[in-house]
Structures are given as structure tokens and as C-alpha cells.
Amino acid sequence: VQLQASGGGLVQAGGSLRLSCAASGRTISGYVMGWFRQAPGKEREFVASVTWSGESTNYVDSAKGRFTISRDNTKSTVYLQMNSLKPEDTAVYYCAAALPFRVLRGRGTYDFWGQGTLVTVSS
């Protein structure tokens, strides 16, 4: 599976962005899809995940109530709608795909990674 993340950019605090992750090479319908981020000087952290059916989602506490992950398996695309953005959300955001048995509530081992898209939130 090849993953291509897009949609990053510069936004003011309180603004919104919608990230997209397009998959190619193989359908993502059987995979758990996740979003991660890595801020400068920090370790990569889990942000959100969604099961293959879209019925179950998980979020890092700092994203709850502000971010929404969704997927469209017919388009092999996963989205991350980010609202009420804060400067601390500034990071490179990566999408990833995992076989269901390799993750629990979104955390675990992801098998495929996209190249990342930069999100910068100004204060």
C-alpha cells in the first residue's frame, strides 16, 4: 500500500484544516487507518485511528472534540478534519495503515506509512 498525505498548510489558531490520505496499490478496506504527528524536537505521537468499517475511532486526548477521522473505502482515502487548531498542533502529520490484529484502540504496529504533510498553526 502506498499512502499519500495532503492538505497541510499554514492556519491561524482557531482555524481548520482537512487532511487527506490517498492509498494506492492495494485497497485499504481491510486496514485500520491512523494519523500520527511529529512536532519539532519531539517523538512521533498517535493522533487518531479508524477501523476498516469506520464504526470505531480512537483519539489522543488532546484531539478529542476537535479532530474527526473518517474514511471512504470506495475512494481508498482517509480524512482528518481538524478544527479549533492550536499552535501546539503544529507538526508533520503522517497517515498509516495497519492490519487489524496488530493494533489495539489505534495503538500498535503500523505496516505502511505516508510521507507526511506539514501543519503550521500560528498564534
FENTA-V583671 format. One record per residue. N is the residue number from 1. RES is the residue in one letter. PHI is phi as a letter, one per 20 degrees, with the letter a starting at -180 (NA if undefined). OMEGA is omega in whole degrees, -180 to 180 (NA if undefined). NEAR is the number of other C-alpha atoms within 12 Angstrom. Layout:
# FENTA-V583671
n,res,phi,omega,near
N,RES,PHI,OMEGA,NEAR
N,RES,PHI,OMEGA,NEAR
This chain:
# FENTA-V583671
n,res,phi,omega,near
1,V,NA,174,27
2,Q,d,-177,22
3,L,d,-180,32
4,Q,c,179,29
5,A,e,179,33
6,S,b,176,27
7,G,o,178,28
8,G,f,180,30
9,G,r,179,25
10,L,d,-179,25
11,V,b,177,25
12,Q,f,177,21
13,A,g,-177,21
14,G,n,-179,19
15,G,e,-176,24
16,S,c,172,27
17,L,b,174,33
18,R,c,177,29
19,L,e,176,36
20,S,c,176,35
21,C,c,-179,42
22,A,e,-180,35
23,A,d,176,33
24,S,b,178,22
25,G,n,-179,12
26,R,a,177,19
27,T,f,178,23
28,I,e,-171,36
29,S,f,-179,27
30,G,e,-173,21
31,Y,d,163,34
32,V,f,179,42
33,M,d,-178,57
34,G,c,171,54
35,W,d,177,50
36,F,c,176,41
37,R,b,177,37
38,Q,c,178,25
39,A,e,-180,24
40,P,g,178,17
41,G,m,-179,10
42,K,c,177,12
43,E,f,176,12
44,R,f,-180,18
45,E,c,175,28
46,F,f,178,30
47,V,d,-176,37
48,A,a,175,41
49,S,b,178,44
50,V,b,178,41
51,T,f,-174,34
52,W,f,-179,31
53,S,e,-176,21
54,G,n,-174,25
55,E,e,-176,14
56,S,c,178,22
57,T,c,176,29
58,N,c,-178,31
59,Y,c,167,27
60,V,f,-175,25
61,D,g,-176,13
62,S,f,-179,20
63,A,e,-177,29
64,K,f,180,20
65,G,n,-179,17
66,R,d,-178,25
67,F,d,175,31
68,T,c,176,32
69,I,e,178,40
70,S,b,-179,34
71,R,b,174,38
72,D,c,-176,25
73,N,f,179,26
74,T,f,178,16
75,K,d,-178,18
76,S,l,-176,28
77,T,c,176,36
78,V,d,-177,45
79,Y,c,171,37
80,L,c,176,41
81,Q,e,-177,28
82,M,d,179,36
83,N,d,178,25
84,S,l,-176,25
85,L,f,-179,31
86,K,c,178,26
87,P,g,-180,19
88,E,f,173,23
89,D,e,179,39
90,T,f,-176,29
91,A,a,166,31
92,V,e,-178,34
93,Y,d,-179,41
94,Y,c,170,41
95,C,d,-176,46
96,A,b,-180,43
97,A,c,-179,46
98,A,c,170,32
99,L,f,-172,26
100,P,g,-176,27
101,F,f,-178,19
102,R,e,179,18
103,V,c,176,24
104,L,c,-176,21
105,R,l,175,24
106,G,n,-180,34
107,R,e,179,30
108,G,q,-177,22
109,T,d,177,22
110,Y,e,-172,28
111,D,e,-176,23
112,F,c,-177,27
113,W,c,171,27
114,G,e,-173,30
115,Q,e,178,22
116,G,n,176,29
117,T,c,-173,32
118,L,e,174,26
119,V,d,179,37
120,T,c,-179,29
121,V,d,-179,27
122,S,e,-178,19
123,S,e,NA,16
